């Protein structure tokens, strides 16, 4: 049993139970730690609260006599007088007790039964009257109880009624046996079997029950059944941040933009101005991520290669970036990769801060850049928009301080918080294999604090943190939220984008790693399932699809504008689905397009463009649907047909064989059976039959039955007789020809 399950059974928080277990010298590190049966029994005995005993009604009548002490003893000596007072009316005490049993609810009141036989001995009769009456009341509170101590009457053999109040939640792992279900609900297994028999389900005590049967059965006993969470889900629930302990953290920033617009130079300028000046000898090591300490706080930078890596991390579930800095050269303006970066950031729903670089050049024109960016929805604050735009120069370090301040301001608006007290978790930024130190993993801590000696679970790998190095090459012992570090101690190199988590129980970590490895095998063999044009209508009708994400590529700008305008008109016609064009550009379909489509579940459509073989392989691997068209109206029509459900797969028919109807037989159970002779090819059970009468096709039906003599067969060869039963009420006459056609569905893809 896990600590969390025992805590739920004892009705106390897991943290409190862990503290109690420490005092009992029972080893348990986390709520997911497993306790053996001996430890569970010890904990139950030690922590079980004793029941509160209610004072009985008969005791107060006795205590005054005892409390009287020596004064009561002289009154107790005449035993003959007491016996004489009791003999004349032997039936009265029993009658009084019977009356009390019927009408007086516990506790009984001794003062309600006075006796006239012994007025002076008022303390002695009370125990005699009450002691016979008091025990039956709490023992047999049923309304049908009779005055005499009742013999146990045979109870009706019915399942217990549903208890009043809300149902008790019960978590089970399916399938569950009758015995285990009874144990979980604390009822007799025979009661479950009786209730199953009422439902005409005959099950033994070891019979496994499926989820539907077990849920319905438990509901009749007042339990609400839910599937037991997996170890992965339990781990995620146990490691949720505590809102009361969260603190503000540094923003994580990624630089993106067109090639040669100065991303690397700007990063180097920030590093030299804010990091190298505090360290003699300059930067000793570059780990792909670093942090800058300012007066108002910290900023963490990720030095990724570009928007491809940005979306590749996002496609693997690692949403590590809080703010994107879009670097645009003041002399070049907006370029194709600038537009790609904008679309990647928007698809990830990440705020954008624009850094207009190369302001030191004489041909710099920041106003032109701002005007170009308005076409892509980025409007500067001075023009009434919400996008922060800062003129900078990597060469002269102009505007760097202002850019960093704007990033901190953006972080304040986002209210980024993390819990530094919990076990660390985050994402793998990059990883590499070295000859001298083995696998080196650059991670970004997002929650908690990572420490030396922690057991970390990265993907399907388990390791212990042997050393940590910060962005300046210094050895550190711990790393808090929003801090990038290099970690040594993993047995292999994990994948970029893998989530990492500190698990206090190493045995549990290895168990989880094995489960992930088992799940990873079939996933690696199967391509990721993403949307295709053929599935579009089904997803819309099921309500699963609210918007259609598209990436459009064309050979020239004129064609691109015509396609976008046609799609926008199409969008106004359809209310049940909305278009969201993530990216439009001129040129061939690239790896960047495929990665963006994979991260956003989008479809790529191209017009008069090419696609390299390696990009085709990447699209197939990521499960991205790519369509290339040569005519604009075909491109638009294909998407429109997909939305309206008109894009049906092409049906290809192949002739298989022909049979001639020689005789008709009326079979009572089946219907009209055609006795035929196969005159050409063969007739197969899975074929579609065209009924030919003269020169016309009068009907089409599937084969419901195919027989050779009295045997059911799958195929009849040429020259043999057979009986063919067609599905439905097909009109078949003697002399008709039955042609067998094999149908195959082929998805429409106009490349």
C-alpha positions in Angstrom: 0.0 0.0 0.0 1.2 3.5 -0.8 1.5 6.3 1.8 -1.1 8.3 -0.1 -3.6 5.4 0.1 -3.0 4.9 3.8 -3.4 8.6 4.5 -6.7 8.5 2.7 -7.8 5.5 4.7 -6.8 7.2 8.0 -8.4 10.5 6.9 -5.2 12.7 7.3 -2.9 14.6 4.9 0.0 12.7 3.3 2.5 15.2 4.8 1.2 14.7 8.3 1.3 10.9 7.9 4.9 11.1 6.7 5.8 12.9 9.9 4.0 10.3 12.0 5.8 7.5 10.2 9.1 9.0 11.0 8.3 8.9 14.7 7.3 5.2 14.3 10.7 4.6 12.5 8.9 3.5 9.3 10.9 4.4 6.2 8.9 6.5 3.7 10.2 9.3 1.6 7.2 10.5 -0.4 3.4 10.0 -0.7 4.1 7.4 -3.5 6.4 5.3 -1.3 5.2 1.7 -0.8 4.7 0.2 2.7 4.7 -3.5 3.4 1.9 -5.2 5.3 3.8 -5.1 8.7 4.4 -1.3 8.4 0.7 -0.7 7.4 -0.5 -2.7 10.5 1.9 -0.8 12.8 0.8 2.5 11.4 -2.9 1.7 11.7 -2.6 0.5 15.3 -0.5 3.5 16.3 -2.5 6.2 14.5 -6.0 4.8 14.8 -8.1 7.1 16.9 -9.8 5.4 19.9 -13.6 5.6 19.8 -15.2 8.1 22.1 -17.1 6.2 24.8 -20.5 7.7 25.7 -21.4 7.6 29.5 -24.0 4.9 30.2 -27.2 5.8 32.0 -27.0 3.1 34.6 -23.6 4.1 36.1 -24.7 7.4 37.8 -27.3 5.4 39.8 -24.6 3.2 41.2 -21.9 5.8 41.9 -23.9 7.7 44.7 -24.1 4.5 46.7 -20.4 3.9 46.2 -19.6 7.5 46.9 -21.5 7.4 50.1 -18.8 5.1 51.5 -19.3 4.1 55.1 -22.5 6.0 55.4 -24.2 3.6 53.0 -23.1 0.4 54.8 -25.6 0.5 57.7 -28.5 0.8 55.3 -27.3 -2.2 53.4 -27.3 -4.6 56.4 -31.0 -5.6 56.6 -31.0 -7.9 53.6 -34.2 -9.6 54.8 -36.1 -6.4 54.6 -34.8 -5.9 51.0 -35.8 -9.4 50.0 -39.2 -9.0 51.6 -39.8 -5.8 49.7 -38.9 -7.5 46.4 -41.1 -10.7 46.9 -44.6 -9.3 47.1 -44.5 -7.8 43.6 -42.1 -9.9 41.5 -43.7 -8.9 38.1 -43.5 -5.2 38.5 -39.7 -4.8 37.8 -40.0 -6.9 34.6 -43.1 -5.0 33.5 -41.4 -1.7 34.1 -38.4 -2.9 32.1 -40.6 -4.1 29.3 -42.3 -0.7 29.2 -38.9 0.9 29.1 -37.8 -1.4 26.3 -40.8 -0.4 24.2 -41.2 3.3 24.8 -38.0 4.8 26.3 -35.0 5.3 24.0 -31.5 4.9 25.4 -30.1 6.1 27.7 -32.9 5.0 30.2 -33.7 7.4 33.0 -33.6 5.6 36.4 -35.8 8.3 38.1 -38.8 7.3 36.0 -39.4 4.0 37.9 -40.0 4.6 41.6 -41.0 1.8 44.0 -43.2 2.1 47.1 -41.8 -1.1 48.8 -38.6 0.4 50.0 -38.8 4.2 50.2 -35.7 4.5 52.4 -33.5 2.5 50.1 -33.8 4.7 47.1 -30.3 4.0 45.8 -30.6 0.2 45.8 -33.6 -0.5 43.5 -32.3 1.6 40.6 -29.5 -0.8 39.6 -31.9 -3.8 39.7 -34.5 -2.1 37.4 -32.0 -0.6 35.0 -29.4 -3.3 34.5 -31.8 -5.8 32.7 -33.2 -3.1 30.5 -30.1 -1.2 29.5 -28.1 -3.8 27.6 -30.8 -4.8 25.0 -31.4 -1.2 23.9 -28.1 -0.4 22.2 -27.6 -4.1 21.1 -31.0 -4.4 19.3 -32.2 -1.0 18.1 -34.4 -2.5 15.4 -38.1 -1.5 15.6 -39.3 -5.1 15.3 -37.5 -6.2 18.6 -39.8 -7.8 21.2 -39.5 -7.4 25.0 -37.7 -10.6 25.7 -34.1 -10.9 24.5 -34.9 -11.8 20.9 -33.3 -14.7 19.2 -31.6 -13.8 15.9 -34.3 -13.8 13.3 -33.4 -14.9 9.7 -32.6 -11.8 7.7 -34.0 -11.4 4.2 -31.4 -12.3 1.6 -31.3 -9.1 -0.3 -28.4 -6.8 -1.2 -27.9 -3.9 1.1 -29.7 -0.7 0.1 -27.9 2.2 -1.2 -26.8 4.3 1.8 -28.1 7.9 2.0 -25.8 10.7 1.1 -23.3 11.2 -1.7 -21.6 8.0 -3.1 -18.2 7.0 -1.8 -15.5 7.4 -4.4 -13.6 4.2 -5.1 -10.6 3.9 -7.4 -10.1 0.5 -9.0 -7.8 -1.2 -11.6 -9.8 -3.0 -14.2 -10.5 -5.9 -14.6 -11.3 -6.5 -10.9 -12.3 -9.8 -9.3 -15.4 -10.1 -7.2 -13.3 -10.9 -4.2 -11.2 -7.7 -4.6 -14.2 -5.5 -5.3 -15.9 -6.8 -2.1 -12.8 -6.2 -0.1 -12.5 -2.6 -1.4 -16.2 -1.9 -0.6 -16.0 -3.8 2.8 -19.0 -6.0 2.0 -19.4 -9.7 1.7 -18.5 -11.3 -1.6 -21.7 -13.4 -1.4 -23.7 -10.2 -1.5 -22.0 -9.2 -4.7 -22.6 -12.6 -6.2 -26.3 -12.5 -5.3 -26.7 -9.0 -6.8 -25.0 -10.3 -10.0 -27.3 -13.3 -10.1 -30.3 -10.8 -10.0 -28.7 -9.3 -13.2 -28.4 -12.8 -14.7 -24.7 -12.7 -14.4 -23.3 -15.9 -12.8 -19.8 -15.2 -11.4 -17.5 -17.0 -9.0 -15.5 -15.2 -6.3 -12.5 -15.1 -8.5 -14.4 -14.0 -11.6 -12.9 -10.8 -13.2 -15.4 -8.0 -13.9 -15.0 -5.4 -16.6 -15.3 -1.7 -15.9 -19.0 -1.4 -16.9 -20.1 -4.4 -14.8 -18.1 -3.4 -11.8 -19.2 0.2 -12.0 -22.9 -0.7 -12.1 -22.5 -3.2 -9.3 -20.6 -0.8 -7.0 -23.3 1.9 -7.7 -25.9 -0.3 -6.1 -23.9 -0.4 -2.9 -23.4 3.4 -2.8 -19.9 3.6 -4.4 -18.8 5.7 -7.3 -16.1 3.8 -9.2 -13.3 5.5 -11.1 -10.3 4.0 -12.9 -7.2 3.9 -10.7 -4.7 6.5 -11.8 -1.5 5.2 -13.3 1.8 5.7 -11.6 2.5 8.6 -14.0 -0.8 10.3 -13.1 -0.2 9.7 -9.3 3.2 11.2 -9.7 1.8 14.3 -11.4 -0.9 14.7 -8.8 1.5 14.3 -5.9 4.0 16.9 -7.3 1.6 19.8 -7.9 3.0 23.2 -6.7 1.5 24.6 -3.5 -0.1 28.0 -4.3 0.7 29.2 -0.8 4.4 28.6 -1.4 4.8 30.0 -4.9 7.1 33.0 -5.5 7.8 35.2 -8.5 10.4 33.7 -10.9 12.5 35.0 -13.7 11.2 35.1 -17.3 12.6 32.6 -19.8 13.3 34.4 -23.1 14.1 33.0 -26.6 15.6 35.1 -29.4 14.2 34.5 -32.9 14.4 36.2 -36.2 15.9 36.2 -39.7 19.4 35.0 -40.4 22.2 37.7 -40.1 19.9 40.1 -38.3 22.1 40.0 -35.2 20.5 37.4 -32.8 23.8 35.9 -31.8 25.6 39.3 -31.7 22.8 40.7 -29.5 23.1 37.7 -27.1 26.8 38.2 -27.0 26.4 41.9 -26.2 24.0 41.2 -23.3 26.4 38.5 -22.1 29.4 40.7 -22.2 27.7 43.7 -20.6 25.9 41.8 -17.8 27.8 38.6 -17.2 31.4 38.9 -18.3 32.1 42.1 -16.5 31.6 40.2 -13.2 33.9 37.4 -14.1 37.6 37.6 -14.6 38.7 36.0 -17.9 35.3 36.3 -19.6 32.9 33.5 -20.3 34.5 30.1 -19.5 31.7 28.0 -20.8 28.6 28.4 -23.0 25.8 26.0 -22.2 23.1 27.2 -24.6 21.3 29.0 -21.8 22.3 31.7 -19.3 20.8 34.2 -16.9 21.4 37.9 -16.3 21.0 39.5 -12.9 19.6 43.0 -12.8 18.6 45.3 -10.0 14.9 44.5 -10.4 15.3 40.8 -11.0 16.7 38.1 -13.2 16.2 37.2 -16.9 17.0 33.7 -18.3 17.9 33.4 -22.0 17.8 30.3 -24.2 20.3 30.4 -27.0 18.4 28.1 -29.4 19.3 27.9 -33.1 16.0 29.5 -34.3 12.3 29.0 -34.7 12.8 25.4 -35.9 14.2 24.4 -32.5 11.6 26.5 -30.7 8.7 24.7 -32.4 10.6 21.3 -32.2 10.7 21.7 -28.4 7.0 22.7 -28.3 6.1 19.7 -30.6 7.6 17.4 -27.9 5.5 19.1 -25.1 8.3 21.4 -23.7 6.7 24.8 -23.5 9.7 26.4 -21.9 9.6 30.0 -23.3 7.7 32.8 -21.6 8.6 35.7 -24.0 10.0 35.7 -27.5 12.4 38.5 -28.6 12.0 39.1 -32.3 15.2 40.5 -33.7 14.7 42.6 -36.9 17.6 44.5 -38.6 16.8 48.2 -39.0 18.5 48.3 -42.4 16.9 45.1 -43.9 13.4 45.2 -42.4 11.0 42.2 -42.3 12.4 39.2 -44.2 10.9 35.7 -44.9 12.4 34.1 -41.7 11.1 37.0 -39.7 7.6 36.2 -40.8 8.2 32.5 -39.9 9.4 33.5 -36.5 6.3 35.6 -35.9 4.0 32.8 -37.0 5.8 30.2 -34.8 5.5 32.5 -31.7 1.9 33.2 -32.4 1.1 29.6 -32.9 2.6 28.9 -29.4 0.6 31.9 -28.0 3.8 33.5 -26.6 4.1 37.3 -26.2 6.5 39.0 -28.6 8.9 41.9 -27.8 10.6 43.4 -30.9 14.3 44.3 -30.8 15.1 46.6 -33.8 18.8 45.8 -34.2 21.7 47.5 -36.1 20.6 51.0 -35.1 24.2 52.1 -35.4 24.1 51.8 -39.3 23.5 55.0 -41.3 20.8 53.3 -43.4 18.8 52.2 -40.4 15.1 52.9 -40.7 13.2 51.8 -37.6 10.0 53.5 -38.7 9.9 51.3 -41.9 10.4 48.2 -39.7 7.5 49.2 -37.4 5.3 49.8 -40.5 6.1 46.4 -42.0 5.4 44.7 -38.7 1.9 46.1 -38.5 1.0 43.9 -41.5 1.5 40.9 -39.2 -0.4 42.1 -36.3 2.5 43.7 -34.3 1.7 47.3 -33.6 4.0 49.4 -31.4 2.9 51.1 -28.2 3.6 54.6 -29.7 1.1 53.7 -32.5 -1.6 52.6 -30.1 -0.7 48.9 -30.1 0.4 46.5 -27.4 3.7 45.3 -28.8 6.9 46.6 -27.1 9.5 47.7 -29.6 13.0 48.7 -28.5 15.8 50.1 -30.8 19.1 48.4 -30.0 22.6 48.0 -31.3 24.7 44.9 -30.6 27.8 46.8 -31.6 27.4 49.9 -29.4 25.2 48.2 -26.8 22.6 50.9 -27.3 19.2 50.0 -25.8 20.3 46.8 -24.1 19.4 48.1 -20.6 16.0 49.2 -21.8 15.4 45.9 -23.5 16.1 44.0 -20.3 13.8 46.3 -18.3 11.0 45.8 -20.9 11.5 42.0 -20.5 11.1 42.3 -16.7 8.0 44.5 -17.2 6.5 41.9 -19.5 7.2 39.2 -16.9 5.4 41.3 -14.2 2.3 41.4 -16.4 2.5 37.6 -16.9 2.8 37.1 -13.1 5.2 34.1 -13.6 5.4 32.1 -10.4 7.0 28.8 -9.2 7.2 26.7 -6.0 10.9 26.4 -5.0 10.1 24.0 -2.1 8.8 21.0 -4.1 11.0 18.4 -5.9 12.4 19.9 -9.1 10.9 19.4 -12.5 11.6 21.0 -15.9 12.7 20.4 -19.5 15.8 19.2 -21.3 17.1 22.0 -23.5 19.9 20.1 -25.2 22.1 17.1 -24.5 25.4 15.8 -25.8 27.9 12.9 -25.3 31.4 13.8 -24.3 34.5 11.6 -24.1 35.7 12.8 -20.7 32.5 13.5 -18.8 30.0 11.2 -20.5 26.4 12.5 -21.2 26.0 16.2 -20.4 22.4 17.5 -20.2 21.4 21.1 -20.2 18.1 21.5 -18.3 15.9 24.3 -17.3 14.4 24.0 -13.9 10.7 25.2 -14.0 9.4 24.1 -10.6 11.2 23.2 -7.3 14.9 23.1 -6.6 17.4 20.7 -8.1 20.2 19.5 -5.8 23.3 17.4 -5.9 22.4 13.7 -5.2 18.8 14.0 -6.4 17.4 11.0 -8.4 16.1 12.4 -11.7 13.8 10.8 -14.2 14.3 12.1 -17.8 12.1 10.4 -20.3 12.9 6.7 -19.9 16.3 7.3 -18.2 17.0 7.4 -14.5 20.2 8.9 -13.0 21.6 10.6 -10.0 22.8 14.2 -10.2 26.6 13.9 -9.6 27.5 17.5 -10.6 25.9 20.7 -11.7 27.5 23.6 -13.7 25.9 27.0 -14.2 26.2 29.2 -17.3 29.5 30.7 -16.1 31.2 27.4 -15.6 30.9 27.4 -11.8 30.1 24.2 -9.8 26.9 24.7 -7.9 25.0 22.6 -5.4 21.4 23.6 -6.1 19.4 25.4 -8.8 16.0 27.0 -8.3 13.1 27.8 -10.7 13.9 29.4 -14.1 17.6 28.6 -13.8 19.5 26.7 -16.6 22.2 24.2 -15.5 24.3 21.4 -16.9 23.7 18.1 -15.2 26.1 15.1 -15.1 25.1 11.7 -14.0 22.7 10.3 -16.6 23.5 6.9 -18.1 22.6 7.9 -21.7 21.8 11.1 -23.7 18.1 12.0 -23.4 16.2 13.8 -26.2 15.8 17.5 -26.3 12.3 18.4 -25.1 12.1 15.5 -22.6 10.5 16.3 -19.3 12.6 15.7 -16.2 11.4 15.1 -12.6 13.1 14.5 -9.3 11.7 11.3 -7.7 12.6 10.7 -4.0 12.0 7.0 -4.3 14.6 5.5 -6.7 12.7 2.2 -6.9 9.6 4.1 -8.1 11.6 6.1 -10.6 13.0 2.9 -12.2 9.5 1.4 -12.3 8.2 4.5 -14.1 11.2 4.5 -16.5 10.4 0.8 -17.5 6.8 1.7 -18.1 7.8 4.7 -20.3 10.2 2.5 -22.2 7.5 -0.1 -22.9 5.1 2.6 -24.1 7.8 4.2 -26.2 8.3 1.1 -28.3 4.9 1.0 -30.0 4.8 4.8 -30.2 8.1 4.9 -32.1 6.9 2.3 -34.6 3.6 4.1 -35.2 3.5 7.6 -36.8 1.9 10.3 -34.7 -1.8 10.6 -35.6 -2.6 14.1 -36.9 -5.5 15.6 -38.8 -5.8 14.9 -42.6 -8.2 16.4 -45.1 -10.0 13.1 -45.3 -10.8 13.1 -41.6 -11.8 16.8 -41.5 -15.5 16.4 -41.9 -15.7 13.6 -39.3 -13.8 15.7 -36.8 -16.2 18.7 -37.4 -19.4 16.7 -37.0 -18.1 15.1 -33.8 -17.4 18.6 -32.4 -13.7 17.8 -32.0 -12.5 20.4 -34.4 -13.2 24.1 -33.9 -10.6 25.6 -36.3 -8.6 24.4 -39.2 -4.9 25.4 -39.1 -3.2 25.8 -42.4 0.3 26.5 -43.7 0.2 27.8 -47.2 3.2 27.9 -49.6 3.2 29.1 -53.2 5.7 29.7 -56.0 5.1 33.5 -56.4 3.6 36.3 -54.2 0.7 36.8 -56.6 -0.5 33.2 -56.4 -0.1 33.3 -52.6 -2.3 36.4 -52.3 -5.0 34.8 -54.5 -5.0 31.6 -52.5 -5.2 33.5 -49.1 -8.1 35.6 -50.4 -10.0 32.6 -51.7 -9.6 30.8 -48.4 -10.7 33.9 -46.4 -13.9 34.0 -48.5 -14.4 30.4 -47.8 -14.0 31.0 -44.2 -16.9 33.5 -44.2 -19.2 30.9 -45.8 -18.6 28.2 -43.1 -19.7 29.0 -39.5 -19.0 25.6 -37.9 -15.2 25.8 -38.6 -12.8 28.7 -38.7 -9.6 29.0 -40.6 -6.4 29.8 -38.8 -3.6 30.4 -41.4 -0.5 29.9 -39.3 2.0 30.7 -41.9 2.1 31.9 -45.6 5.3 32.2 -47.6 6.8 31.9 -51.0 9.1 28.9 -51.8 9.3 25.2 -51.4 8.0 23.3 -48.4 10.8 23.2 -45.8 11.6 21.3 -42.5 10.5 24.4 -40.6 7.0 24.2 -42.1 6.7 20.5 -41.2 7.9 21.2 -37.6 5.4 24.1 -37.2 2.6 21.8 -38.6 3.6 19.1 -36.2 3.6 21.4 -33.2 0.3 23.0 -34.1 -1.6 20.0 -35.7 -1.8 21.9 -39.0 -2.1 20.9 -42.7 0.4 22.0 -45.3 -1.0 23.0 -48.7 1.3 24.1 -51.5 0.8 25.5 -55.0 3.4 25.0 -57.7 6.1 24.3 -55.1 8.5 21.4 -54.5 9.4 19.3 -51.5 12.8 17.7 -50.9 13.0 13.9 -50.1 14.3 14.6 -46.5 11.4 16.9 -45.9 9.0 14.2 -47.1 10.6 11.7 -44.7 10.2 14.2 -41.9 6.5 14.8 -42.7 5.9 11.1 -42.8 7.7 10.6 -39.5 5.7 13.4 -37.8 2.4 12.4 -39.4 1.9 15.8 -41.1 -0.5 15.9 -44.0 1.0 17.6 -47.1 -0.9 18.4 -50.3 0.6 20.0 -53.4 -1.7 21.3 -56.1 -1.1 22.7 -59.7 -4.4 24.6 -60.0 -5.7 27.2 -57.5 -9.3 26.2 -57.7 -8.4 22.6 -57.0 -6.6 23.7 -53.8 -9.5 25.8 -52.6 -12.0 23.2 -53.7 -10.3 20.4 -51.9 -10.4 22.2 -48.6 -14.0 23.3 -49.2 -15.0 19.7 -50.1 -13.3 18.4 -47.0 -15.2 20.8 -44.8 -18.5 20.0 -46.4 -17.8 16.2 -46.3 -17.6 15.9 -50.1 -14.0 14.8 -50.3 -14.8 11.1 -50.4 -12.0 8.6 -51.1 -11.9 7.5 -54.7 -13.5 4.0 -55.2 -11.5 1.9 -57.6 -13.4 -1.2 -58.9 -11.7 -4.3 -60.4 -13.6 -7.0 -62.4 -13.2 -10.4 -60.7 -15.7 -12.8 -62.3 -19.2 -13.5 -63.7 -21.9 -16.0 -62.9 -25.2 -16.9 -64.7 -28.4 -17.4 -62.7 -29.8 -20.8 -63.7 -32.4 -21.3 -61.0 -34.0 -19.5 -57.9 -34.6 -21.2 -54.5 -36.7 -19.7 -51.8 -35.2 -20.5 -48.4 -37.4 -19.8 -45.4 -34.7 -18.4 -43.1 -32.5 -16.7 -45.6 -34.6 -15.6 -48.5 -34.2 -15.9 -52.3 -31.0 -17.8 -53.2 -29.7 -17.7 -56.8 -28.4 -21.0 -58.2 -25.6 -20.0 -60.5 -22.8 -21.3 -62.7 -19.5 -19.3 -62.7 -18.8 -18.7 -66.4 -15.7 -16.4 -66.0 -13.1 -15.7 -63.4 -14.3 -16.4 -59.8 -16.8 -15.2 -57.3 -15.4 -14.2 -53.9 -17.5 -13.5 -50.7 -16.1 -9.9 -50.1 -17.0 -8.7 -53.7 -19.8 -6.4 -54.7 -22.3 -7.9 -57.2 -23.6 -6.0 -60.2 -26.9 -7.6 -61.5 -26.9 -7.3 -65.3 -30.1 -7.9 -67.2 -29.7 -7.6 -70.9 -27.4 -4.7 -71.4 -28.4 -2.8 -68.3 -27.2 -2.9 -64.7 -30.4 -3.2 -62.7 -29.0 -3.6 -59.1 -25.9 -3.6 -57.0 -25.6 -5.5 -53.7 -23.1 -7.2 -51.4 -23.0 -11.0 -51.0 -24.7 -12.1 -47.9 -24.0 -15.8 -48.4 -22.0 -18.1 -50.8 -22.4 -21.9 -50.8 -21.0 -24.8 -52.7 -23.4 -27.7 -52.3 -24.2 -27.4 -48.6 -20.9 -25.9 -47.4 -20.3 -22.2 -46.8 -17.3 -21.1 -48.9 -15.3 -17.9 -49.5 -14.6 -18.4 -53.2 -16.0 -20.3 -56.2 -13.8 -20.9 -59.2 -14.9 -20.8 -62.9 -16.9 -23.8 -64.1 -18.4 -24.6 -60.7 -22.0 -24.3 -59.5 -22.9 -22.3 -56.4 -25.6 -20.6 -54.5 -25.5 -16.9 -54.0 -27.5 -14.9 -51.5 -27.5 -11.2 -52.0 -28.0 -8.7 -49.2 -31.3 -6.8 -49.2 -34.3 -7.3 -51.4 -32.4 -7.5 -54.7 -34.5 -8.2 -57.8 -32.8 -11.3 -59.4 -34.3 -13.3 -62.2 -33.3 -16.5 -64.1 -31.0 -15.5 -66.9 -29.4 -12.5 -65.1 -25.7 -12.2 -65.0 -24.0 -11.6 -61.6 -20.7 -9.7 -62.1 -18.3 -9.7 -59.1 -16.3 -6.5 -58.6 -13.6 -5.9 -56.0 -13.8 -2.4 -54.6 -10.9 -0.5 -53.0 -10.9 2.9 -51.5 -8.1 5.3 -52.5 -7.7 8.6 -50.7 -7.8 11.6 -53.0 -4.5 13.3 -53.0 -3.8 15.7 -55.9 0.0 16.1 -55.9 
